[in-house]
Amino acid sequence: STSRHIVYAGGRARNGAFADTRTMAQKSSMEKYVKDFHHRFPDVEICGHHELNPAKPCPCFNVKMWLKTIGL
């Protein structure tokens, strides 16, 4: 199979707990990238790492729910 990965710096709160720590700039940039990618490859599934490997906490936010909030 083929996959493309998006990585963002963060994912940990100050206390060390896993958390969505994306800045507004990171969210905006990620949204633009994912929308462009989806436009070019509409049949490709977009998912979070933890959906493929439940032992992994990344990306520290629910990708499927986030996709809905950005209209995908």
Backbone torsions as a table, in degrees:
resi	resn	phi	psi	omega
1	SER	NA	168.4	179.0
2	THR	-123.4	141.3	178.1
3	SER	-141.6	157.5	175.3
4	ARG	-124.0	138.2	-175.8
5	HIS	-115.4	139.6	172.6
6	ILE	-115.4	129.5	-178.7
7	VAL	-120.3	136.5	173.2
8	TYR	-126.3	148.1	178.4
9	ALA	-78.9	126.1	179.9
10	GLY	136.4	-156.1	178.8
11	GLY	102.0	2.4	178.0
12	ARG	-132.9	131.6	175.3
13	ALA	-74.2	169.1	-179.6
14	ARG	-57.8	-29.8	-179.5
15	ASN	-84.0	1.8	177.8
16	GLY	93.8	-9.7	179.2
17	ALA	-71.0	148.8	175.5
18	PHE	-67.1	133.8	-177.4
19	ALA	-159.9	154.8	174.5
20	ASP	-75.9	103.5	-177.2
21	THR	-110.0	18.1	-179.4
22	ARG	-61.8	137.7	174.2
23	THR	-79.8	168.0	177.2
24	MET	-60.6	-38.3	178.6
25	ALA	-64.2	-41.1	177.9
26	GLN	-64.9	-43.2	179.4
27	LYS	-62.3	-43.9	-179.8
28	SER	-63.7	-46.3	179.9
29	SER	-63.2	-43.5	179.7
30	MET	-64.2	-41.6	178.7
31	GLU	-60.8	-46.7	179.9
32	LYS	-61.0	-44.9	-179.5
33	TYR	-62.8	-48.7	-176.5
34	VAL	-66.2	-41.0	178.0
35	LYS	-63.4	-42.5	178.0
36	ASP	-63.8	-44.9	179.0
37	PHE	-60.9	-45.6	179.8
38	HIS	-63.4	-38.5	178.1
39	HIS	-61.6	-41.8	-178.5
40	ARG	-78.6	-29.5	-177.1
41	PHE	-133.6	69.5	-172.6
42	PRO	-65.0	-18.5	-178.0
43	ASP	-91.5	-2.9	-178.9
44	VAL	-82.1	133.1	177.7
45	GLU	-76.8	133.5	175.7
46	ILE	-106.7	125.1	-177.3
47	CYS	-149.2	167.1	176.4
48	GLY	-89.5	154.6	-179.8
49	HIS	-54.5	-40.1	-178.0
50	HIS	-66.9	-18.7	176.1
51	GLU	-74.1	-24.2	177.8
52	LEU	-92.7	-28.2	179.5
53	ASN	-141.3	93.9	-176.5
54	PRO	-57.8	-17.0	178.3
55	ALA	-74.6	-16.0	-179.6
56	LYS	-93.5	128.4	179.9
57	PRO	-81.4	-13.6	-176.0
58	CYS	-74.2	145.5	16.2
59	PRO	-96.3	17.8	176.0
60	CYS	70.8	17.0	168.9
61	PHE	-151.8	158.3	-177.9
62	ASN	-82.0	107.4	-175.7
63	VAL	-63.3	-43.9	-178.7
64	LYS	-60.5	-42.7	178.3
65	MET	-67.3	-41.2	178.9
66	TRP	-61.6	-41.9	178.9
67	LEU	-58.5	-39.1	178.8
68	LYS	-64.9	-38.6	-178.7
69	THR	-68.1	-23.3	178.7
70	ILE	-100.1	7.9	174.3
71	GLY	86.1	23.3	177.2
72	LEU	-114.8	NA	NA
